[in-house]
Amino acid sequence: MSATRRFVNHPGAKEAPAAALVYTPEENHNPALRGLPLAIASNIISRSDFLLRYFWRNAKFDQPKYLPGIGKALRRAQPNVIPLGDGPSAQTMLELGPELGTPQPADLVGRFHSVADYHELYRSGAATPLQVAETLLPLIRRDIEPQSKYAVAWLQTNVDEVLAAAKASTERWAAGAPLGLLDGVPFGVKDDCDVKGFVSTMGLRIDKSLPYFNTPATETCWPALKLQEAGGIMMGKMNQHEAGMDTTGLNITTGTATNWANPSYYPGGSSSGGASAVSGGIVPIAIGTDAGGSIRIPPAFCGVYGLKPTYNRTCIRQSAVSVIGPASSTVADLTIAYRIMAQPDPEDPVRSRFGLSTPPSAAANGGKKYLGICRPWLEQSDPDVLQAFDQAVKHLTSAGLGYELVDIQLPYIRENEIAHGGVCLTEAAEDAKERAGRASNWLQYLNYANRITAGVGAQTTAGDYISYSQMRHVVMQHMAFLFDKYPGLLIVTPTTPMAGWPIDPRDLKYGLNDGNKSIRNIMYVWLANATGCPAVTCPAGYVKPARGEGNLPIGLMATGEWGAEEQLLAFARDVEAYLDKSYPGGRQRPAQWADVLSMARAGRAAPKGEAAGTEME
């Protein structure tokens, strides 16, 4: 066990058997269905248990239980490791120091507006939180015509509540008594996170015949609540891939949020609206969820930052894999959002036990900072992704930052990928049944693609689900072994093995079900979800697109030990410095990025329609 951290529910350090460490990539053989053929196939497949069972087996969801010896492994239903503090302490949050409130240089290439910029805007009196809110509302509202091109990233907003919060913040600033760095800063919340007074529609087609869609949340989820208490203005609920069941962000019901880096590509999912709004300049912070990379894949595709916290750190969800975390335009903003939302809940018997994540000491491990590389796994990435990854890692290990590369192995990579997909789909199916009141026609409330996805997930047996939990225990023990062998280890990979996911126009009316590409897209992100470890994604380079305008961002991801969020944020700062100062051309800001602060300074609301959000320097 790590010499610098104490834990509850630690799995114990144990290296996996040698046979488990042999990685043999395999091709998937799931048919891709799109357009009208998808709609026809969905109506047939979703009504046939035989066909659903066939596709479940074809995806090899039954394979983990046949691994030699896996049936003897401990059954680990949740990756619920709790990192403890160093002893009794009244401190519930690390200080938001001056470095977090200092705006980036004005002449920085590819500069995004940050929390510090909003803070300086209000401090100087150049604009008020109320003026910012009045500027943003025409950009995000779905109930006005013509809609702004940015509105598709949003689903719901309560105008009266937004204006009331902005007015209260404006009054605090006028009195010289702001609550802190976040006072008056706008943010959004993914629509599968509860916010008091809103129905969490999850990007679904709203059917008022179901009680679910007539039952607003009575409480706000902890992360959003803490940001509101710090003075942040919750602008509204954000679009997502329907029910969080895939990683493109495609939504044929509510519209597909735009990837502003290159609108010919999907924004990633399922936290698509948040990544889109952050990359488009609409808000500096968005709250999302992550069960299979959903707070990492969309930021990676859109060229911003995302942090998946330790399991149960910020909120306890009805899931063995899902967490709530922030996406942001800068690492400083990611740090601010994380520190505020990660405050322990004193009334929660689990979350109240979490100790603070603390920044790593420069003297720790003799100054060494280990980066773990599993090369056979990495080599499954597309060549352009691997080239950008290698370039970034080469810089980190040669720039005098203390990083040292070590070769590592991971157990049952292919089988764990399958097991994690099985867990996600099983949970998605159960959630869909619950929303539909356990009606026999529960699949009909989903879109065409998700009827197949959830129907396949519903085929998971209790025995198979148990085998997935045993796979989890084996990989968690091996991760603990690696963290003991290399203290402070960060396992580095691309966030996703592909440089974006191009939009096929045939997908936009009926949808897309491409199991092969979906599984490939979670090739690296599953590790943090299955084990409960934290992970961060950072833009680390760009590649030329196959279509459309705008280079495609490449995400660099690091996965750390339970409780290592601050270490990951320190790593992200190093990657950010590389992109800003050493990468050829620096950071690339989307061509249609919205300069909200300039519009607010001008004291006018943003224009509607296609003219909205044009850069104003």
VOGU-3710 file (C-alpha; in Angstrom, 3 decimals, decimal comma):
1> msatrrfvnh> 0,000/0,000/0,000  1,208/3,537/-0,773  3,501/4,817/1,932  2,023/8,324/1,720  -1,692/7,515/1,700  -4,041/5,521/3,935  -7,168/3,848/2,623  -10,413/2,145/3,524  -11,526/-0,730/1,276  -8,098/-0,979/-0,332
11> pgakeapaaa> -7,886/-4,124/-2,506  -4,388/-5,066/-1,357  -1,381/-5,107/-3,653  -1,043/-8,273/-5,704  0,534/-8,735/-9,103  -1,744/-10,490/-11,576  -0,690/-13,910/-12,924  1,787/-13,826/-15,806  -0,758/-15,292/-18,209  -3,146/-12,420/-17,455
21> lvytpeenhn> -0,489/-9,853/-18,445  -0,193/-11,085/-22,020  -2,125/-8,658/-24,198  -3,519/-10,062/-27,413  -5,592/-7,517/-29,342  -8,709/-8,847/-31,027  -11,008/-7,398/-33,623  -14,650/-6,851/-32,719  -17,345/-8,155/-35,045  -20,406/-6,098/-34,232
31> palrglplai> -22,395/-4,851/-37,252  -22,613/-1,076/-37,753  -26,192/0,095/-38,253  -27,188/3,614/-39,283  -29,929/5,512/-41,047  -33,175/3,852/-42,086  -31,650/0,323/-41,907  -30,972/1,020/-38,198  -34,596/2,003/-37,592  -35,861/-1,143/-39,321
41> asniisrsdf> -33,344/-3,422/-37,606  -34,025/-1,820/-34,221  -37,748/-2,508/-34,445  -37,023/-6,151/-35,247  -34,113/-6,816/-32,881  -35,589/-5,040/-29,854  -38,654/-7,292/-30,026  -36,686/-10,540/-30,161  -34,992/-11,956/-27,076  -33,291/-14,471/-29,342
51> llryfwrnak> -31,675/-11,752/-31,463  -30,753/-9,623/-28,443  -29,103/-12,641/-26,865  -27,272/-13,343/-30,114  -25,837/-9,815/-30,244  -24,907/-10,027/-26,552  -22,873/-13,174/-27,192  -21,461/-11,737/-30,418  -20,044/-8,858/-28,359  -18,386/-11,530/-26,150
61> fdqpkylpgi> -20,000/-10,296/-22,946  -20,073/-13,932/-21,788  -16,311/-14,443/-22,103  -14,879/-13,095/-18,793  -16,321/-15,932/-16,718  -14,377/-18,491/-18,757  -10,953/-17,060/-17,881  -8,886/-19,643/-15,966  -9,040/-18,970/-12,235  -11,262/-15,897/-12,441
71> gkalrraqpn> -14,056/-17,693/-10,593  -11,852/-17,818/-7,485  -11,214/-14,083/-7,409  -12,989/-11,929/-4,838  -16,270/-10,433/-6,024  -15,891/-6,659/-5,936  -19,225/-5,013/-6,663  -17,858/-1,449/-6,479  -14,367/0,106/-6,662  -15,127/1,926/-3,415
81> viplgdgpsa> -11,627/2,707/-2,133  -11,642/5,679/0,249  -8,380/7,659/0,517  -8,095/8,944/4,076  -6,439/12,097/5,317  -3,318/12,248/7,447  -5,314/12,703/10,631  -8,080/14,873/12,123  -8,339/18,185/10,291  -10,866/20,991/10,080
91> qtmlelgpel> -9,743/21,821/6,553  -12,319/20,739/3,993  -10,844/22,322/0,867  -7,404/23,293/-0,391  -6,938/27,025/-0,732  -7,736/28,655/-4,046  -4,398/30,447/-4,153  -3,461/33,556/-6,148  -2,020/31,438/-8,956  -5,548/30,249/-9,725
101> gtpqpadlvg> -6,907/33,789/-9,833  -4,233/35,219/-12,119  -5,374/35,585/-15,739  -3,210/34,046/-18,427  -1,073/36,485/-20,475  -3,245/38,507/-22,824  -1,044/37,649/-25,802  -1,106/33,870/-25,205  -1,875/32,062/-28,445  -5,181/30,199/-28,356
111> rfhsvadyhe> -6,214/31,857/-25,114  -9,596/30,915/-23,602  -11,449/33,001/-21,036  -11,047/31,583/-17,534  -12,525/32,035/-14,084  -9,722/34,512/-13,401  -10,853/36,610/-16,374  -14,423/36,753/-15,066  -13,110/37,668/-11,617  -11,008/40,494/-13,062
121> lyrsgaatpl> -13,948/41,660/-15,203  -16,138/42,059/-12,133  -13,370/43,468/-9,931  -12,610/46,175/-12,489  -16,267/47,086/-12,913  -16,009/46,633/-16,691  -19,106/44,422/-16,546  -21,289/42,758/-13,943  -22,477/39,193/-13,425  -25,949/40,360/-14,435
131> qvaetllpli> -24,626/41,696/-17,742  -22,828/38,398/-18,364  -26,000/36,422/-17,642  -28,031/38,684/-19,934  -25,407/38,165/-22,634  -25,448/34,384/-22,253  -29,175/33,694/-22,041  -29,891/34,392/-25,741  -26,998/32,096/-26,597  -28,263/29,084/-24,644
141> rrdiepqsky> -32,062/29,244/-24,583  -33,941/26,610/-26,597  -37,318/28,341/-26,197  -36,640/31,361/-28,418  -36,450/31,739/-32,190  -34,174/31,957/-33,965  -31,987/29,846/-31,719  -28,338/30,659/-31,325  -26,029/28,092/-32,889  -24,674/27,463/-29,386
151> avawlqtnvd> -28,067/26,599/-27,905  -27,923/22,946/-29,011  -25,439/22,307/-26,184  -28,179/23,152/-23,680  -31,541/21,602/-22,841  -33,141/23,531/-19,985  -32,718/26,843/-18,217  -34,730/28,752/-15,631  -34,385/32,373/-16,712  -35,791/33,829/-13,492
161> evlaaakast> -33,410/31,813/-11,327  -30,412/32,694/-13,497  -31,204/36,409/-13,373  -31,862/36,293/-9,622  -28,514/34,593/-8,958  -26,718/37,043/-11,258  -28,371/40,018/-9,588  -27,379/38,744/-6,121  -23,794/38,298/-7,287  -23,778/41,788/-8,824
171> erwaagaplg> -24,936/43,229/-5,502  -22,181/41,400/-3,624  -19,563/42,767/-6,002  -21,028/46,287/-5,678  -20,759/45,977/-1,883  -17,153/44,819/-2,139  -18,056/41,436/-0,672  -17,800/38,729/-3,362  -17,850/35,172/-2,076  -14,581/34,314/-3,800
181> lldgvpfgvk> -13,068/33,494/-7,163  -16,179/31,807/-8,508  -18,688/34,520/-7,605  -20,625/35,440/-10,720  -18,941/32,868/-12,969  -21,382/30,959/-15,232  -21,380/27,169/-15,454  -23,616/24,391/-16,762  -24,708/20,979/-15,500  -25,205/17,826/-17,555
191> ddcdvkgfvs> -28,835/16,790/-17,715  -28,307/13,464/-15,928  -27,265/15,329/-12,761  -30,006/16,429/-10,393  -30,644/20,149/-9,961  -33,534/21,186/-7,737  -36,629/22,060/-9,740  -35,460/20,393/-12,963  -36,398/17,004/-14,369  -33,214/15,192/-15,347
201> tmglridksl> -34,343/14,357/-18,866  -30,970/12,794/-19,809  -31,395/13,820/-23,428  -34,420/11,545/-23,804  -37,648/12,091/-25,690  -39,957/13,493/-23,034  -43,063/11,392/-22,516  -45,391/12,948/-19,948  -47,267/9,661/-19,583  -44,322/8,436/-17,500
211> pyfntpatet> -44,168/9,676/-13,898  -40,399/10,071/-14,293  -40,854/13,101/-16,555  -43,288/14,721/-14,119  -40,989/14,506/-11,099  -38,518/17,377/-10,718  -35,496/16,870/-8,495  -35,998/17,980/-4,903  -32,286/18,436/-4,219  -29,264/19,601/-6,196
221> cwpalklqea> -26,362/17,204/-6,592  -23,428/18,043/-4,337  -20,978/19,264/-7,033  -23,468/21,740/-8,525  -24,642/22,810/-5,066  -21,112/23,618/-3,901  -20,397/25,665/-7,035  -23,640/27,588/-6,469  -22,752/28,178/-2,826  -19,410/29,584/-3,990
231> ggimmgkmnq> -21,310/32,136/-6,082  -21,271/30,329/-9,436  -24,290/30,970/-11,643  -25,915/27,748/-12,848  -27,026/28,740/-16,328  -28,915/25,528/-17,115  -28,931/21,820/-17,836  -26,780/20,593/-20,719  -27,331/18,292/-23,669  -25,917/14,779/-23,768
241> heagmdttgl> -25,914/11,496/-25,651  -29,316/9,973/-24,922  -29,225/8,315/-21,486  -25,425/8,353/-21,632  -25,372/5,132/-23,688  -22,562/5,920/-26,142  -19,551/8,130/-26,679  -20,327/10,132/-29,845  -22,728/12,704/-28,393  -25,132/12,040/-31,278
251> nittgtatnw> -28,703/12,763/-30,201  -31,486/12,524/-32,792  -34,085/13,801/-30,297  -32,511/16,897/-28,739  -29,931/17,635/-31,424  -26,208/16,954/-31,406  -23,976/19,474/-29,663  -21,312/20,989/-31,902  -17,634/20,121/-31,756  -16,309/23,648/-32,282
261> anpsyypggs> -12,790/22,350/-32,991  -14,244/20,890/-36,211  -18,048/20,831/-36,627  -17,782/17,908/-39,078  -16,907/15,660/-36,141  -18,903/14,518/-33,134  -18,272/16,293/-29,811  -17,899/12,999/-27,954  -20,211/11,650/-25,300  -21,948/11,362/-23,252
271> ssggasavsg> -21,128/14,765/-21,670  -21,336/16,355/-25,115  -23,073/19,612/-24,218  -20,569/20,483/-21,530  -17,485/19,958/-23,684  -19,132/21,826/-26,572  -20,059/24,833/-24,436  -16,606/25,037/-22,833  -14,760/24,715/-26,149  -17,093/27,271/-27,725
281> givpiaigtd> -16,347/29,830/-25,010  -19,882/29,909/-23,588  -18,879/28,852/-20,054  -15,456/28,165/-18,507  -16,703/25,218/-16,421  -19,227/22,428/-16,973  -20,255/19,584/-14,685  -20,498/16,154/-16,283  -20,654/12,480/-15,433  -18,275/9,677/-16,334
291> aggsirippa> -19,184/5,975/-16,429  -17,186/5,129/-19,538  -15,053/8,178/-20,267  -17,867/10,715/-20,515  -15,987/13,556/-18,795  -12,795/12,684/-20,702  -13,703/11,669/-24,275  -15,786/14,820/-25,037  -13,095/17,206/-23,690  -10,478/15,247/-25,649
301> fcgvyglkpt> -12,484/15,528/-28,883  -13,239/19,225/-28,260  -9,773/20,305/-27,084  -10,442/21,159/-23,425  -9,737/19,613/-20,011  -11,662/17,020/-17,981  -11,154/15,358/-14,604  -12,703/12,066/-13,528  -12,410/12,005/-9,702  -11,926/8,993/-7,447
311> ynrtcirqsa> -15,091/6,875/-7,208  -17,562/8,441/-4,717  -15,300/11,478/-4,162  -17,730/14,185/-5,292  -21,068/12,387/-5,233  -22,483/8,913/-4,650  -24,412/7,694/-7,660  -26,554/4,647/-8,352  -23,738/3,027/-10,295  -20,677/0,831/-9,876
321> vsvigpasst> -18,694/2,978/-12,309  -20,128/6,498/-12,645  -18,784/9,677/-11,038  -19,359/13,424/-11,377  -16,505/15,695/-12,381  -15,635/18,979/-14,123  -14,664/19,973/-17,641  -12,979/23,331/-18,150  -11,116/25,606/-20,504  -7,916/25,757/-18,408
331> vadltiayri> -6,208/23,654/-15,760  -6,619/26,475/-13,232  -10,382/26,324/-13,759  -10,327/22,534/-13,515  -8,541/22,890/-10,176  -10,979/25,496/-8,882  -14,020/23,450/-9,850  -12,590/20,215/-8,471  -11,538/21,687/-5,112  -14,931/23,275/-4,558
341> maqpdpedpv> -17,025/20,251/-5,560  -14,773/17,729/-3,766  -15,426/19,135/-0,303  -16,509/16,238/1,942  -20,177/16,036/2,816  -20,253/15,862/6,634  -23,690/14,207/6,562  -22,641/11,393/4,248  -21,134/8,377/6,046  -18,945/7,549/3,041
351> rsrfglstpp> -17,943/10,885/1,570  -17,294/12,412/4,995  -14,364/10,004/5,360  -12,525/11,192/2,248  -9,290/12,985/3,035  -8,104/15,954/1,022  -6,143/15,215/-2,091  -2,882/17,092/-1,627  -0,360/18,289/-4,222  2,723/16,084/-4,491
361> saaanggkky> 5,847/17,173/-2,666  8,813/18,055/-4,874  10,976/15,873/-2,629  8,694/12,834/-2,822  10,293/9,720/-4,305  13,601/11,530/-4,579  12,052/13,938/-7,070  11,050/11,140/-9,431  7,655/11,224/-11,106  6,902/7,918/-12,767
371> lgicrpwleq> 4,927/7,710/-16,005  3,779/4,163/-16,728  3,604/3,023/-20,355  2,008/-0,212/-21,549  3,425/-0,091/-25,071  1,507/-2,986/-26,710  -1,723/-1,345/-25,562  -0,660/2,097/-26,792  0,217/0,751/-30,201  -3,454/0,073/-30,877
381> sdpdvlqafd> -3,950/3,816/-31,358  -4,190/5,364/-34,791  -0,720/6,412/-36,057  -1,412/10,160/-35,906  -2,702/9,866/-32,334  0,331/7,824/-31,286  2,691/10,343/-32,874  1,128/13,251/-30,957  1,179/11,192/-27,747  4,839/10,232/-28,129
391> qavkhltsag> 5,791/13,831/-28,885  4,123/15,080/-25,702  5,595/12,336/-23,510  9,054/12,934/-24,989  8,805/16,573/-23,944  7,629/15,741/-20,428  10,511/13,328/-19,859  13,215/15,567/-21,328  12,275/19,023/-20,056  13,757/18,673/-16,569
401> lgyelvdiql> 10,369/18,140/-14,951  11,390/14,956/-13,109  9,314/12,523/-15,123  10,708/9,045/-15,740  9,176/6,472/-18,076  8,649/2,935/-16,819  7,253/-0,002/-18,754  4,259/-1,622/-17,092  1,824/-4,425/-17,825  -1,874/-4,552/-17,096
411> pyireneiah> -4,004/-7,692/-16,644  -6,777/-8,894/-18,928  -6,870/-5,658/-20,940  -9,137/-7,015/-23,636  -11,371/-8,922/-21,204  -11,667/-5,960/-18,828  -12,691/-3,752/-21,716  -15,506/-6,211/-22,449  -16,446/-6,539/-18,782  -16,610/-2,788/-18,337
421> ggvclteaae> -18,844/-2,451/-21,387  -21,037/-5,173/-19,934  -21,380/-3,326/-16,622  -22,272/-0,053/-18,362  -24,917/-1,630/-20,582  -26,416/-3,655/-17,740  -26,789/-0,545/-15,615  -28,190/1,424/-18,559  -30,825/-1,250/-19,150  -31,898/-1,301/-15,505
431> dakeragras> -32,085/2,503/-15,398  -34,229/2,506/-18,560  -36,601/-0,056/-17,061  -36,932/2,000/-13,891  -37,700/5,213/-15,799  -40,410/3,357/-17,711  -41,992/2,064/-14,523  -40,910/-1,509/-15,351  -43,336/-1,541/-18,272  -42,945/-4,469/-20,642
441> nwlqylnyan> -42,403/-2,064/-23,573  -39,628/-0,150/-21,779  -37,316/-0,217/-24,817  -39,777/1,824/-26,888  -39,009/4,947/-24,830  -35,442/4,971/-26,201  -34,125/5,929/-29,619  -33,466/3,292/-32,266  -29,799/2,772/-31,433  -30,363/2,585/-27,698
451> ritagvgaqt> -33,185/0,070/-28,020  -30,556/-2,336/-29,308  -27,890/-1,192/-26,830  -30,103/-1,417/-23,744  -31,826/-4,572/-24,976  -28,440/-6,242/-25,327  -27,430/-5,012/-21,868  -30,557/-6,574/-20,394  -29,286/-10,015/-21,431  -26,509/-9,985/-18,819
461> tagdyisysq> -27,021/-12,773/-16,305  -26,254/-12,589/-12,589  -23,369/-14,985/-13,104  -21,849/-12,834/-15,817  -22,225/-9,693/-13,731  -20,437/-11,459/-10,877  -17,586/-12,372/-13,227  -17,270/-8,690/-14,151  -16,875/-7,863/-10,463  -14,156/-10,493/-10,151
471> mrhvvmqhma> -12,325/-8,979/-13,107  -12,509/-5,635/-11,294  -10,860/-7,063/-8,188  -7,963/-8,576/-10,135  -7,158/-5,348/-11,963  -7,554/-3,256/-8,777  -5,072/-5,490/-6,942  -2,636/-5,214/-9,833  -3,015/-1,419/-9,882  -2,230/-1,368/-6,150
481> flfdkypgll> 0,843/-3,488/-6,885  2,015/-0,963/-9,498  1,391/2,002/-7,193  3,504/0,320/-4,506  6,290/-0,552/-6,925  6,376/2,947/-8,434  5,144/5,447/-5,808  3,223/8,273/-7,407  2,860/6,376/-10,681  0,681/7,912/-13,377
491> ivtpttpmag> -0,382/5,570/-16,176  -0,341/7,586/-19,397  -2,236/6,856/-22,616  -4,067/8,795/-25,285  -7,571/9,555/-24,029  -9,025/7,813/-27,058  -7,176/5,877/-29,777  -8,737/7,856/-32,613  -8,478/11,454/-33,750  -12,150/12,311/-33,562
501> wpidprdlky> -15,244/10,556/-34,856  -16,515/12,021/-38,163  -20,224/12,695/-38,559  -22,007/10,682/-41,229  -25,068/12,662/-42,407  -27,035/9,392/-42,503  -26,752/9,238/-38,700  -28,579/12,464/-37,958  -32,172/11,351/-38,612  -32,300/7,810/-37,257
511> glndgnksir> -29,069/7,473/-35,301  -26,046/5,184/-35,218  -25,183/1,892/-33,543  -21,532/1,019/-34,189  -20,424/-1,350/-31,442  -16,948/-1,847/-32,872  -16,109/1,839/-32,860  -17,809/2,439/-29,503  -15,717/-0,258/-27,849  -12,595/1,098/-29,531
521> nimyvwlana> -13,369/4,596/-28,257  -13,278/3,406/-24,613  -10,043/1,452/-25,131  -8,149/3,481/-22,514  -10,801/5,196/-20,393  -12,323/1,990/-18,922  -9,357/1,518/-16,575  -10,237/4,455/-14,320  -13,947/3,598/-14,244  -13,460/-0,086/-13,482
531> tgcpavtcpa> -10,936/0,531/-10,699  -12,362/3,767/-9,289  -9,068/5,586/-9,845  -8,995/9,264/-10,860  -7,904/10,361/-14,331  -7,383/13,601/-16,222  -7,426/14,438/-19,938  -5,485/17,333/-21,451  -5,212/18,624/-25,015  -1,655/17,776/-26,095
541> gyvkpargeg> -1,547/18,309/-29,842  -3,513/18,423/-33,070  -3,768/16,449/-36,304  -5,143/17,286/-39,726  -8,785/16,301/-40,263  -10,078/13,952/-42,924  -12,977/16,345/-43,496  -14,252/19,745/-42,472  -12,452/22,817/-41,148  -10,337/22,793/-38,020
551> nlpiglmatg> -7,572/20,540/-36,748  -8,543/17,696/-34,428  -7,347/17,884/-30,811  -5,530/14,890/-29,324  -6,110/14,168/-25,643  -3,333/12,943/-23,340  -4,699/11,067/-20,320  -3,118/10,150/-17,008  -4,648/7,733/-14,492  -3,454/7,884/-10,898
561> ewgaeeqlla> -3,843/6,192/-7,545  -7,037/6,563/-5,524  -7,012/10,090/-4,070  -4,354/11,427/-6,478  -6,481/14,171/-8,047  -4,070/16,954/-7,079  -1,157/14,997/-8,533  -3,116/14,655/-11,761  -3,842/18,385/-11,786  -0,122/19,076/-11,376
571> fardveayld> 0,531/16,777/-14,332  -2,143/18,630/-16,325  -0,398/21,934/-15,611  2,806/20,510/-17,090  0,939/19,355/-20,204  -0,783/22,742/-20,459  2,599/24,493/-20,324  3,861/22,175/-23,075  0,891/22,982/-25,317  1,040/26,722/-24,632
581> ksypggrqrp> 4,795/27,241/-24,824  6,518/24,332/-26,596  4,054/22,773/-29,018  4,486/24,176/-32,544  1,907/26,934/-32,984  0,612/26,604/-29,420  -2,958/25,948/-28,399  -5,585/26,258/-31,107  -8,846/27,997/-30,259  -11,943/27,189/-32,346
591> aqwadvlsma> -12,646/29,602/-35,180  -16,214/30,146/-33,929  -15,268/30,640/-30,288  -17,590/33,117/-28,575  -15,987/36,109/-26,841  -18,623/36,415/-24,145  -16,605/38,874/-22,064  -16,277/41,399/-24,893  -20,013/41,216/-25,518  -20,697/41,730/-21,809
601> ragraapkge> -18,298/44,682/-21,671  -20,227/46,244/-24,519  -23,301/45,975/-22,322  -25,440/44,202/-24,851  -26,964/40,794/-25,317  -25,398/38,429/-27,796  -26,860/38,366/-31,290  -28,991/35,407/-32,312  -28,639/32,936/-35,126  -25,508/32,354/-37,133
611> aagteme> -23,970/35,690/-36,214  -23,937/34,782/-32,543  -20,645/34,176/-30,859  -18,328/35,711/-33,457  -14,934/36,520/-31,957  -14,653/40,128/-30,838  -11,093/41,131/-30,014
//
